[in-house]
């Protein structure tokens, strides 16, 4: 078996957690080794960045600064959780990954204001 990375993307409340729980249950029943994780977060350092980004009444970050913080959290997450699990032939189930960053931070960029979606 080779390691595998699966990410679930979508807006809040769309059912990501439900699907992740169902898939986790399936892998448990099939005795497949897996790791369940989330973004931003997954490591002590990433969770600290998550707290800063998600803090209620947080001052407004520029889109560039916010994106860099998400990327720093992701780098720590990949180095410490995702890559080692995949190299250990585990399945990684991640609640959000890069697609969410592209959408959420990308749509806040000045260039996105000219898009009609």
N, C-alpha and C positions, 0 to 999 in steps of 0.2 A: 504494500500500500504506500502511496505517496501522500505527502501533506497536501492540504487543500485549503484555500481561503474563500469564504463565502461572506459577502456583506449584504445586509438588508438596508435599503434606502427608502426614504419616504417622509412625508410630513408627520408632525406629532399627531398621534391618535389614529394612524392609518392601519395599524395592526402588525407593525414590525415585531414588537415584543411577543405577541401571540404566536406569530409564525416561528420566531426564534425558539420559544418554549416548546412548540410542537416538534421542531427539528431536533432540538436537544433531547427530547423524550425518545424520539426515533433512534438517534445515535446511541443513547443509553441502552435501549432495548436490544439493539444490534451489537452491543459491546464494541462500538467504534470509539476510539480515543478522540476527544474533542476538547476545545477550549472555547468558552463563551466570553466575549469581551465587548467593549463599547467605545465609541468616540464622541466627543473628546473624553479621554480618560483611559482606563486600563492599567495604568501604573501610578505609583505615588506622585511622580513629577507631573504626569499628564493630568491627574486629578486636581492638582493644585492649579494648573493652568485652567482647567474646566471651571473651577470655583471662581476664578477671576473673570472668565468670560461670561458665565451665567449668573453672576451676582445681580440680585435685584437692585434697581436704581443705580446700576453701574454707569460710570461716565461713558460717554460715547467714544469708542475706539475708531480710528480711521479704518477704512476697509483694508488698507494695506497692513496696518499693525495687527488687526484682528486675524487676517489671513496668515501672517507670520507666526502668531501665537498658536493657531490651529496646526500649522505645519511643524512647529517645535514639539507640540504635544504628540502629533502623529509619529514623528521621528523617534521619540522616546518609546512610544507604544510598539512600533515595528521592531526596534532594536531589542527590547526587553521581553516582549510577549509574543508577537506575531511570528517573526522570523524563527526564533528558537522552537516554537511549537510546530511550525511547518517542517523545519529541519528534523524534528523528532517524529515526523510522519503523522502528526495530528491534524485534525480538521479544525480550522479556526472559524468560528461564527461571530461576526462582528456587527453590532448594532450601529450602523452608519460608518462611512469611510470617506474617501476622497470625493465621491460624487456629491455628497452633501456640502462639502466646502466649496466646490465649484458653483453649485447653485446658490447657496445662501450668501456667500461673500461675493460671488460673481455678479449676482443680481443687484448688489448694493454699489457696484463700481460705477463711476461716472459714464463709462462706455455703455453700460446696460440701459441707461435711461433713454437711449436712442432706439432701443429694440421694442418692437411691438409683438408681444406674445399673446 
